[in-house]
Amino acid sequence: MHSREMEHLHQHGWLRVSDVVSQETLAEMLAAAKRLEVQFPLGFTHNDNYSDRTIVPRTAPPKPTEFATNHIYPNVGFLEPVLLAPLANPAIHEFIESVVGRDYYLSNTWMQCVPTGTGRMWFHKDPRGSVSFTFLLDSIGPRSGSTCVVPGTQLNTPPADFCLNDINQAHPDEVELRGEPGDIVFFAPEAWHGRAVNASGQTTRRLFFNFYSRSSKASTSWAKGVSEEQVEKVKATLPEKTHRMFELDPVLTARLQTDAFTSGELRVGAKSHDRVLADITHALRTYGKSSGHPKHPGYLLPYTTRLTEHQNFSIIQYLRQIRPVATLKTWFRPLSKKLPQFQNRQRYKT
Ligand SMILES: O=C(O)CCC(=O)C(=O)O
């Protein structure tokens, strides 16, 4: 059964899995989420992609100009360890491993509450070498603030902002990662993804989990904001086999990287998916080849996943997707952060 699901994840860049925790555990998770919401109704401030060294409870709602206009609870699994319960399920690890190899970090974990009226999040790709899933805490239907993905765009595509004239508009092929409480929806962060509007009339809540191949990241987003005691508490709730994903080893990462790349390639690294020429170079080097590290058996090459191993890169297909207007907007973006393309933070209005 898994192999059909694996294929879906690899081919379409997303996959829904149900019943990963028991009903009893789900009830405990929902109670933990509620405790956090009651204690911190506006979530926390965060400066760095939903994590921060010192997280401070918000006293006022997020401003429309902030990176995320919804309520974020960074490092949430360390505040309420039961929220990490899905990680006790071995099937989850099989899916993660099928994308980022066997040695990975739990890189980030946060809860996100999207109030009704919140607008779309723009289409983008996240840095290379990772896989994510959301865990739904509410029943989430269409236009209800779920992550949305354009299936298949994890392969053979330029960055979204070179191809879409307005990255804040819904894409005709997008899939909203909807579902019921307790469902997990995996997605490939290198696919074009964003978030749907929430026009549902209710706040919707999800947990986020993000995993990086150890070759692609030297640390985690939670490392600076979480105490050793918190980490130990979390490990005690999970099978020993999973403990490795909490153990930082920047020296190993540095070795995996320098043994694979020249310093020029390393400089572009995880962000090469943002720059067309670097992206093409990376694709020519990786598509259709093993992602296995030649010098460190069992590890992946830095900034790769297994998604490209059995795929051919077509430079023609890649270039055909680039749109001149989108490209000009992207090139001139540094001159004006006020381009309509990036004014996505206003509230959705019916
Ligand atoms: O909020 C979401 O559903 C998507 C978040 C996301 O894409 C990101 O933070 O990179």
The ligand as a Gaussian input file, in Angstrom:
#p B3LYP/6-31G(d) Opt

LIG

0 1
 O        0.731000      28.717000       5.744000
 C        0.776000      27.813000       4.918000
 O       -0.127000      27.016000       4.731000
 C        1.991000      27.692000       4.039000
 C        3.228000      28.163000       4.723000
 C        4.373000      28.209000       3.783000
 O        4.262000      27.941000       2.638000
 C        5.686000      28.611000       4.209000
 O        5.832000      29.123000       5.319000
 O        6.656000      28.449000       3.431000

